[in-house]
Amino acid sequence: MANYDDVKATIMAEFEKMLDEGLTSLISNGPFSSSAIGRDIGKFINQEVSELRSSVGGKKTRSSVAKKQSDDDAEEKKHAKAAPTKTKKSSAKKATDDEVKEKPKRAPSAWNLYVKAKYAELKAADAEAGEKTNSKEMLSRIAAFWKIEQDDFKEKLKAQKEEEANELAMALENLGEDGEDQDE
C-alpha cells in the first residue's frame, strides 16, 4: 500500500526530472512550450494521486466526504442524547418586560419649534391667498425668516422655559405633605 510520504517523494523526484528535461530542451533546441511541461507534470501528479486514492480505499469526492461526515455526526448525536450542549451567552443582558423603559425623547431644538410654528402660519396665509406651495419652497421661505428672526425666537423660548420652571417650582411649594394642594 502506498504511503503519502512515498508518493510525495516520487512526485517531487519526477517533477525535478521533468523540469531538468525541459530546461535542457530549451538550451539545446531553442524555444519550447512551458505549457507542455506543465501539462506533463500535471498528468503525472494526477496519476500518482489516483493511485494513492485507490490504494487507500477508492476515490474520495467532496460529496462522499461530506456524506461520511454527516453520517458520523448523526451517530455521535445518537450516542450523546443526554449530554446538554452549551450555547454562547449573549454579553448583553436581556431585559424583561418589567425592566424595559422607554427611552425619553430628546427635546426639540429651537429650529424645529420655529419650523413647526412658521409652517402652520405660512400654510394658513397661503390658503387664504389661494396659493398652493410645495414643501421645498415653504422650507426655503422659513429658512429666510429664520435668519432674520432667529435671535428673537430663541429669547422667547428661553423666557417660556423659565416661566414653566417657575410655575413648576410654585406648584411644588404649594403641595402639602399629604400630596394635596394647600389652596384647596
N, C-alpha and C positions, 0 to 999 in steps of 0.2 A: 504494500500500500504506500502511496506517495505521501511524503511529508511536506508541509508548507515550506519549510526552510530549504529542503532539497529542490523543490520546484523553483523557488526564488533564486537560488544559486544557479540553476540551469538556465533560467531566463536571463539573468544578468550576464552569464558567460556567453550565451548565444547573441545577446544584444551587442556586447563588445565585439564579437567576431563579425557580425553584420555591419557594424559601424566601421570597423577597420577595412573590410572589403569595399565598402562604399567610398571611403577616403582614398584607398589605393586606386580604385577605378577612376576617381576624379583626377588624381595626379597623372596616371598613365594614359588614360583615354580622353581626357578633356571633360566637357560638361556631362553631368549625369543628372538623373532625376531623383531629387531628395524624397519626393513623394513615393517613388518606387521602394526606396529603402524603408521608409516609414510603413508602407503597406506590408512589406515582408516581415518587419518586426511585429506589426500588429497581428498578422496571421499566426505567427509563431506563438505570441503571448496567448491569443485566444485558444490555440490548440493545447497549450500546456495547461491553461486554466480548465478547459473542458475535461482533460484527462484527470486533473486533480479532483474535479467535482464527481466524475464517475467513480473514482476510487473511494471517495468519501461516502457516496450514497446517492448519487443522482444529481441532476441539475436543480439548483435552487433558484427559484424566481422570487420576485418580491411578493407576489400573491401567495405562494406556498409558504414563505417565511411568515407572512402576516397571519395566515390561517393557523399555522402551528402556534404562533404566539397567542392568538385569541383562544385556541383550544387549551393551552397551558393556563391562561388567565382564568378561564371558566372552571377548570379543575381546581385551581387554587381557591376560588370562591366557594366551591362546594365544601372543601375541607375546612375553610375558615368562616363558617356561618356565624358562630357565636362571637367572634372577635370584632369588637367595635372599631370602626375606622375613625381616625381623628381628622377633623377638618380644621382649616385655618380659621382662627378667630379674627374678626374684624378689629382693627385697632380703635375704631370709633365706637363709643358706647351707643347702643341702640336705645333710643328714648321711647318710653311707653307713652300711651295717650295722656296719662295724667301729667307727665313731665314736659310734654310739648307745650312750648309757649310761643305765642305769635310774635314774630319779630316786629318791633314798633316801626311804623313808617317814619321816614325822615321828613322833617318839616319842609314845606315848600319854600323855595328861595323867593326873594323879592321879585325877580324877573318872572317867575311862574305866577305869582299872585297878580302882578301887573298885567300880564298877558291875559289871564282869566277875566279880570275886570274890564280891561280895554277892549277885548274881543267882543264881549257882550255889548258894550257901549257902541262900538263901531258897527256891529251887525244890526243893532236896533236902528241906528241912524241910517244905514244903507237901506233897510227895509222900508223906512218912512219915505225915503227919497225914491224908492222903486228900483234901486240899483242891486245888481247881484254880483258880488265879488267872490273870487275863489280864495282859498286859504292862504296860498302863497302870497298873493297881493295884500291880503289882510295882515299877514305877519310882517311884511315889508313896511307897511304903514305903522304898525305897532312898534317896530324897531326904531323907526324915525322919531316917534313920540317918546320912546324910552330914553333916547339920547338927550332929549330936552328936559323931560320930567323926572328923570332918574333920582336925583338928589332929593327932590321934594317928596317923592313917593316913599323913599327909604326913611325919611324923617317921620312921615305919617305912620308907617309900620312900627317904628321904634316907639312912638307915642302910644299906639294901640297896645303893644306888648306891655309897656309899663303900666298902662291903665288896667289891663287884665290882671297883671301881677298884684296891683294894689287892691283890686276887688277881691281877689282870692285871699289875700292876707287879711282883709277886713272880715270876710266870711269865716275864716278860721278863728279869728279873735272872738267873733260873736257866738261860736259854738260853745255850748256848756260842756261840763264834764260828762253828762249823760248822753251827749250826742245830739241834743235838740238846740234850736236857736233860742237865745235868751230873749229876743224881741217878742216872741210869741207868747 
